[in-house]
């Protein structure tokens, strides 16, 4: 769409109805902070005057300084720029800028201004406006994030996306400060990441949405095309959306199609087949990540006060509280549950294990949740106590502490086709079922029942329910949608059918993976037999004791213990072997070999004596390995025979164990005392560091806010400086071009500045600035100028004088008071104008008038010449005597008069001699009057210094 194609009525106000109907034209919210003034100027410079958009700019402004944004940005755009006012109606083709020390929202197409309630360091004006814009304009809202530090605007963009709007973010590489753009991009809330010069085209090409969009997307009228699209999406991504609600996926498919400028669903299906990256982009758009900390505060209050106390009542240190947060998005809900459990344990002094499984289909969202890093704007969602208790403040956000992070396990999971977690105390699945068709909901509800323990709790969103499955769940809270799992096996049949499909999906095709054994030659076969018959039972481990390879029967020495499976040899060793084996491994780590160490271990039949050795092996694939071999000494000593021998061996074994036990106790006690001492010191240091850290965090928060404001003010001042520099350049060129000497003096008549034309009056150099003017030699004699300047400074009455210099130049000197913009006298201004030409012109005119008067009164022929022998005046008798006219005489050289009849050599000699002649007889044949003898008399008039020289010639009548 081109600007000329926009509607004709471009200046109509926003058409709204109680803030629920979108404007008749797009309203664009723009957030910028540090470095944002330059970016805003570049953006507005690209917008034509008739764009049809309205723009609302929100930035971090210093509350104690007047904003220059309006004045500066007006010079960069053809749009009308206004500072926002309360209840101001937004109109198209206009720009509105937030004032300092204000929060701004939009309701019903009108801007609302309020005084911020938050302290200086906690304000997020961009988020505040974007959220109100999303609520007011719904899926017509447009949000743009430009240069800025921090994370303000990220949650605002999420609100716009949730409303179905469009979000644009400046590419971080092109931003002067990339904090805000990077935060929005990493959070996944940018539908377009563009340089500034590409944003207008994207805005103009965004899909046109009518003021009242239909409830059912138009593309759903093409069901075959939608089916093909979902089929292609399943083939490429492996995820099936066929049972998602058609309205939901239809709107998102429509948006992706509009971005690719495709109207037909079948064409788009073919496009997906040839462009897998577009399929993945569509997949990301279909995933709806709507979450926040403690979303639906009332529901979490119910969970905290009634649900968790009942679930945690019988928990002990030997039990595990198991919970599953399905469709967790970026993890806020899982961490919210973890916080409540941690607070519950602290309050009741209970100590039990917690495992919260948090899963989602979106791997990018899981990566964000796994990192546990959230923008500064989450301070709006969490209390100060919870922020301090569960989060660490960093430069651009908050990071979850390790204690809370250890309670949650994040994983990518497709809840529809992957097996569920089981034996759960609590299952949270909020804001997923509303996007699924009833068929799929009826499959998931029994799965949730199967996953929960009897009396376990299912937690849904306020828009969801268990449907007809009242035989599986009893209602705990109808308002907040808490359900208790009933002790019934009614869900088993449905789940077993799904388990068969899960098993089928993960079944490995053994026929394809089995390989035939390689044939070995006789020598290799012989080596294997020799090792089998003559090599002792042994294991190969790494330096940490992890078993890498086992040879022979080691069941007499190693035993697989109950509990979590492990392959560390220290956990596998039988009673009696552990201490000696640990010492041998330690020696091997120091490069010492243990050979034929004798030990006695307890077996089912009594005690068995054997020897073991620990040797280092050559490095294998860069890994250091150990060889531990075992060799029997005697047959097992049984209790039924040789009781005396058995008792002696048993006594020796008991004595050895008691000795080892005493040594271990002493070592343990010494270690405990040392650790207690170190722990006390660390605890004291930690408390001091914690106190210091809190103070630093507070100071840092304030400094960050002040820094944002200073950067913004600095950008405005820099723009003002650039403007002043341009004006100074204009003034400098003006002063240089008017050829007038100017000297600026302060109140003490010291030189402030001067122009180059003033150097013809005062011989100044740049280093003379600051010196008194009377220290500088002038070409004008006397000190009349300084006296006049002193008088002007006292009386404030301008003075004007004509001065004559030594080089025969006339100067007009004007002396006026120097006034500031506040009309305060702060010195004087001297200007010098060369008026020599004007003076000479006036003198010439006066001389001509005089000559003309003289000529008029003389009866004899008379002519007046200037220094170049041009006729400046002639008497009437001259014209009559020589048959000439004024037009052919005045202004012409005498030698050219009357077709050159006055071009007489004797006359030339007389005039060139510059002498006065009298009664000179000149005989000449004049073509017009014939041979004549005329009597010439001349006189040279020198005049004053500035008057031109005149030659007066009188002619007696010719005879």
Secondary structure, DSSP 8 states (H G I E B T S, - for coil): --GGGS-S--S-B---STT-S--SS-EEEEE--TTHHHHHHHHHHTS-TT---EEEEE----TTS---HHHHHHTT-SSEEEE--TTEE-BTTEEEE--TT-EEEEETTEEEEE---S-GGG--HHHHHHHHHHHHHGGG-EEEE-S-SSSTTHHHHHHHHHTT-EEEEE-GGGSSS-HHHHHHHHTT--SEEE-GGGHHHHHHTS----TT--SS-GGGG-HHHHHHHHHHHHHHHS---TTB-HHHHHHHHHHHHHHTT---HHHHHHHHHH-HHHHHHHHHHHS-----TTSSHHHHHHIIIIIHHHHHTT--TT-EEEEEEES-TTSHHHHHHHHHHHHHHHHHT---EEEEEEEES-HHHHHHHHHTEEEGGGGGTS-HHHHHHHEEE-SSEEEE-HHHHTTEEEEE--TTTS----SEEEEEE-SSGGGB-HHHHHHHHHHHHHHEEEEEEEE--TT---TT-TTTEEEEETTTTEEEE-S--TTHHHHHHHHHHHHHHH---HHHH--------HHHHHHHHHHHHHS-EEEEEETT-BEEEEES--TTTB---SSS---BHHHHB-TTTHHHHHHHHHHHHTT--EEEEEEEEEETTEEEEEEEEEEEEEEETTEEEEEEEEEE-S--B-TTS-HHHHHHHHHHHHHHHHHHHHHHHHHHHHHHHHHHHHHHHHHHHHHHHHHHHHHHHHHHHHHHHHHHHHHHHHHHHHHHHHHHHHHHHHHHHHHHHTT-EEEEE-TTSBEEEE-GGGGGTB---GGGTTSBGGGS-BSSSSSHHHHHHHHHHHH---EEEEEE-TTS-EEEEEEEEEE-TTS-EEEEEEEEEE-HHHHHHHHHHHHHHHHHHHHHH--SEEEEEETT-BEEEE-HHHHHHTT--STTTTTSBGGGGGGGTT--HHHHHHHHTT----SEEEEEEETTTEEEEEEEEEEEE--SSSS--EEEEEE----
